[in-house]
Amino acid sequence: KNQCWEVVLGEESFHSRNVVLAIGSNPKRLEHPHLEEIPVQIALNDERILGEDLKGDTVAVFGSSHSSMIVLQNLLKTEAKRILNFYLHPLKFSVNLGEWMLYPNTGLRGAAAVWAREAIDGTWPDRLERYPCSDPKFDKILASCNKVVYTIGFQARTPPLTPQFPELSYNDCNGIIAPGLFGLGIAYPQRVVDPFGNVEHNVGLWKFMNYLNSVVDVWMEYSP
């Protein structure tokens, strides 16, 4: 037992020589209590969003990511009166350069990128408006909305208690937290650097599996 990790989940304790934390993440949210939130899981689903009663609503969408573009497209298929997109940064696009990709995690890609070039960097569809969050009239513009979708990223879930070391951080190059304790997945993503020095964190099932295959032998050697 002295060579094992103790992991506390609720009222239960578990002991193991090696522990992998793959605890996932929750969508980030902002605090705008006057707005009725549409969960991002619903807004991203083109069938479920049509089941929402949005007739006559003015919906705020925070973010300019890949998820944001999908949500905007889906909302435009509803009977929402207006859709207001609030953003911090210009759109960013993934670019396939053959042997490597520019902005593979943070850039727009696929159908979302095609739509964004046409409808955001091109001609905005009817009912869609966009405003930087730095707009001097931000508060007044936001006050015209009655519903909101947050597409601003994810926050790692709270890990289980590890009484030996209550505060832990992970190495984002190999997933090591401590001997015998490792992190994987969206809560503990791999740090990657492209040839231009841009730093991102890999997100996605295929990337997680490749990452696991590359580090699992190291983890086994890094056991207590």
JOPE-V831015 format. One record per pair of residues at least 24 apart in sequence whose ideal C-beta (glycine too) atoms are under 6 Angstrom apart, sorted by the first residue. I is the first residue (numbers start at 1). J is the second residue. D is the distance in Angstrom with one decimal. If there is no record, write none. Layout:
BEGIN
i->I j->J d->D
i->I j->J d->D
END
This chain:
BEGIN
i->3 j->224 d->4.9
i->5 j->180 d->5.6
i->5 j->181 d->5.6
i->6 j->163 d->5.6
i->7 j->160 d->4.9
i->8 j->160 d->5.9
i->8 j->161 d->3.9
i->9 j->160 d->5.0
i->17 j->180 d->5.7
i->17 j->223 d->6.0
i->18 j->180 d->4.9
i->18 j->223 d->5.5
i->19 j->181 d->5.2
i->20 j->182 d->5.0
i->20 j->184 d->5.7
i->21 j->159 d->5.6
i->21 j->183 d->4.9
i->22 j->184 d->4.7
i->22 j->185 d->4.3
i->23 j->157 d->4.7
i->23 j->159 d->5.7
i->23 j->187 d->5.0
i->24 j->157 d->5.6
i->24 j->187 d->5.9
i->25 j->154 d->3.8
i->25 j->155 d->5.8
i->25 j->156 d->5.0
i->25 j->186 d->4.6
i->25 j->187 d->5.3
i->26 j->155 d->5.7
i->26 j->157 d->6.0
i->27 j->154 d->5.9
i->28 j->152 d->4.9
i->28 j->153 d->5.1
i->28 j->155 d->5.1
i->29 j->150 d->5.1
i->30 j->150 d->5.9
i->35 j->145 d->6.0
i->35 j->148 d->4.0
i->36 j->147 d->4.8
i->37 j->148 d->5.5
i->38 j->147 d->5.7
i->38 j->149 d->4.9
i->40 j->149 d->6.0
i->40 j->151 d->5.9
i->43 j->71 d->4.5
i->43 j->149 d->4.5
i->44 j->70 d->5.6
i->46 j->74 d->5.0
i->49 j->74 d->4.7
i->54 j->78 d->4.6
i->54 j->79 d->5.7
i->54 j->80 d->4.3
i->55 j->79 d->4.1
i->56 j->81 d->5.2
i->57 j->146 d->5.7
i->57 j->147 d->5.2
i->58 j->82 d->4.4
i->58 j->144 d->5.7
i->58 j->145 d->4.7
i->58 j->146 d->5.8
i->59 j->83 d->5.2
i->59 j->147 d->4.7
i->60 j->84 d->5.1
i->60 j->145 d->4.1
i->60 j->148 d->4.4
i->61 j->85 d->4.9
i->61 j->149 d->4.9
i->62 j->86 d->5.1
i->62 j->150 d->5.2
i->62 j->152 d->5.4
i->63 j->151 d->3.6
i->63 j->152 d->4.7
i->64 j->91 d->5.8
i->65 j->151 d->5.8
i->66 j->108 d->5.5
i->66 j->112 d->5.2
i->67 j->151 d->4.3
i->68 j->151 d->4.2
i->69 j->112 d->4.1
i->69 j->116 d->5.0
i->70 j->112 d->5.7
i->71 j->149 d->5.4
i->71 j->151 d->5.5
i->73 j->115 d->5.8
i->76 j->125 d->5.7
i->82 j->127 d->5.6
i->83 j->127 d->5.7
i->83 j->128 d->5.1
i->84 j->129 d->5.0
i->84 j->145 d->6.0
i->85 j->130 d->4.5
i->86 j->131 d->5.5
i->86 j->133 d->5.3
i->88 j->133 d->5.5
i->91 j->116 d->5.7
i->105 j->200 d->4.4
i->105 j->203 d->5.5
i->106 j->200 d->5.7
i->156 j->187 d->3.7
i->174 j->215 d->5.2
i->175 j->215 d->5.4
i->176 j->222 d->6.0
i->179 j->222 d->5.7
i->179 j->224 d->4.7
i->180 j->223 d->5.0
i->180 j->224 d->4.5
i->182 j->219 d->5.1
END
